[in-house]
Amino acid sequence: MAPLGRRLAAVALAMGVVWGVAVFAAPEAFAQGVAPPEAEPPAGVPPAAAPPDTTKRVVDETQAEIENQKRELDALGRELEERRAKSQQLRGRERNLLGDLKEKEVQLSLTIRYMSALERRRRIVSADLGGATSELARTAVQLEGDRRRLAWRLREIYKRGRSRDLEYLLSARSFPDLVNRTYFLAKIAREDRNQLMLTQAHRVEVQDTKARLEERQRELDRLKRETERQRRVQKQLTEERRQLLVQIRGERKSNEQASAELERASKRIQALIGELEKRRLASERGAPGGVMPLFGDFSKNRGRLPWPVTGRIVGGFGYQKNPRFGTSTYNSGIDIAVPFGTPIAAVSKARVDYVSWLDGYGKCAILNHGGGFYTLYAHASEILVAVGREVAAGEVIGRVGDTGSTIGTALHFEIRQGKTALNPLDWFR
């Protein structure tokens, strides 16, 4: 009787282990509303597999890139709104025509940058939307395969019942056989539980992906509305700038006011270069060996310099008379008309000492050639070099535009020795 008692005890223990796993699995399946199918699943259905880690990593990296780009877009949007608010506060104060022109051009430039950022955002969100759509289709297929496998197993459980497992164990011919049968039944129960957990994971993934799709679609709609709003603002700013230029060119009073402001702007450049020269001299005095030229003797380049751009001179050096109003304006450089976006080349080796946006000059750069010689490049659409950068002769430092210009698209170019403006035509070959 003792061997029989031990055998029954082992069977009871084994069934407790197996049923403990199976009971954990089966009620969850029923709670999910999975009904037994009417037919067997097709042969050769492969076991379900969790999505590879690489897929999740790619998704996480994409989401991180989207969030970083969103922060950049938000920062640019705040900068633009603050600029517009500041401009609104200054309305009604004493007018400065070139200052107004600069303000409209700065806002226009910021608006264009913001619209470019919106377009980049739209592209990345659209790409993520497409990726999420593919991911949803893939996960939905996996979930359907999980459900079919699960339904087949539940049908088997319904057909067999738990008594069959007891009969299977009791029919063991030896204790090792009982242990083996217990092991295999427990393994089946664990696989059933794993299948349930995998099905639930795929269900959650499908729900999360659907939520992500909906959010991306809503954001695309918001981006479309914001782009349309900024496009209207850009159109308005462009028209206001055009009207201001028409006023400057067509009204005597406005033309005279702009001419006076240009002369004051030229004097500000003179003072600015004076400050840069003080810094250069202070720096060179502290260098070992005394004062040393930065890039050789620039004065030897007279009559040998290449042109920064190739075009037609529309504004000469010195006092220029307006043929319509008879007013004279001092031009401390020359103006060369070329197509918008034409590359601007440095005329000689130099260091970039200044890059900014100035009234009457627009986007401009000042290069230090050593020995007190400087060149200035203004009205650029963009400056491609930063302060402190050393550039070679012929290197592209920007592109021609019409920022701050009352004569249209042109490069304003100056050569200065200290505060003194020199005629660039004497230096070109």
Secondary structure, DSSP 8 states (H G I E B T S, - for coil): -HHHHHHHHHHHHHHHHHHHHHHHHHHHHHHTT----SS---TT--------HHHHHHHHHHHHHHHHHHHHHHHHHHHHHHHHHHHHHHTTS---HHHHHHHHHHHHHHHHHHHHHHHHHHHHHHHHHHHHHHHHHHHHHHHHHHHHHHHHHHHHHHHHHHHHHHHHHHT-SSHHHHHHHHHHHHHHHHHHHHHHHHHHHHHHHHHHHHHHHHHHHHHHHHHHHHHHHHHHHHHHHHHHHHHHHHHHHH-HHHHHHHHHHHHHHHHHHHHHHHHHHHHHHHHHHTSTTS---SSS-GGGGTTTB--SS-SEEEE-SEEEE-TTT--EEEESSEEEE--TT-EEE-SS-EEEEEEEEETTTEEEEEEEEETTEEEEEEEEEEE---TT-EE-TT-EEEEE--TT-SSSS-EEEEEEETTEEE-GGGTB-
